[in-house]
């Protein structure tokens, strides 16, 4: 018996979780050198993401859409393959 994933719930919860994580990492990077390296690495993909309040908001928005779309595709594919 296979269990289906609720695509909408899974993707939105992942998007919110990743968005909040990226936001707080941007805030933490203002005072932590190792967090700054993480922000710099993600800044390559999330244009405008930096270790500032405004940069954290921009990165958070990118992260929300990135994780939501990516996890929606993942959940859809899982449901197709779990049949």
C-alpha positions in Angstrom: 0.0 0.0 0.0 1.5 3.3 -1.1 1.0 6.6 0.6 0.5 9.7 -1.6 2.0 13.0 -0.7 -0.3 16.1 -0.6 1.7 18.1 -3.2 0.4 21.5 -2.0 1.0 20.9 1.7 4.4 19.4 1.2 5.6 22.1 -1.2 4.3 25.0 0.9 5.7 23.7 4.2 9.1 23.1 2.6 9.0 26.6 1.0 8.2 28.2 4.3 10.8 26.2 6.2 13.6 27.0 3.7 12.6 30.6 3.4 12.7 31.2 7.2 16.0 29.3 7.4 17.6 31.4 4.6 16.3 34.6 6.2 17.8 33.8 9.6 21.1 32.7 8.1 21.3 36.1 6.4 20.8 37.8 9.7 23.3 35.5 11.5 25.8 36.2 8.8 26.1 39.8 9.9 28.1 38.7 12.9 29.3 35.1 12.1 32.1 34.4 9.6 31.0 30.9 8.8 27.4 32.0 8.1 28.8 34.7 5.8 30.4 31.9 3.7 27.0 30.1 3.4 25.3 33.4 2.4 28.0 34.1 -0.2 27.6 30.6 -1.6 23.8 30.9 -1.9 24.1 34.4 -3.2 25.4 32.9 -6.4 22.0 31.4 -7.0 19.7 33.8 -5.2 20.5 37.2 -6.8 20.5 40.0 -4.2 20.9 37.7 -1.2 23.5 39.2 1.2 24.2 39.6 4.9 21.9 42.6 5.4 18.3 42.9 6.4 17.2 43.8 2.9 19.4 41.1 1.4 17.9 38.5 3.8 14.4 39.4 2.7 15.4 39.1 -1.0 17.1 35.7 -0.3 14.1 34.6 1.6 11.7 35.3 -1.3 14.0 33.5 -3.7 14.2 30.5 -1.3 10.5 30.3 -0.9 9.8 30.0 -4.6 12.8 27.7 -5.2 11.8 25.2 -2.5 8.1 25.4 -3.2 8.6 24.7 -6.9 11.3 22.1 -6.3 9.3 20.2 -3.7 6.1 20.3 -5.7 8.0 18.6 -8.6 9.5 16.1 -6.1 6.1 15.3 -4.5 4.4 14.9 -8.0 7.2 12.6 -9.1 7.0 10.6 -5.9 3.2 10.2 -6.3 3.7 9.0 -9.9 6.4 6.5 -9.0 4.7 5.2 -5.8 1.8 3.8 -7.7 
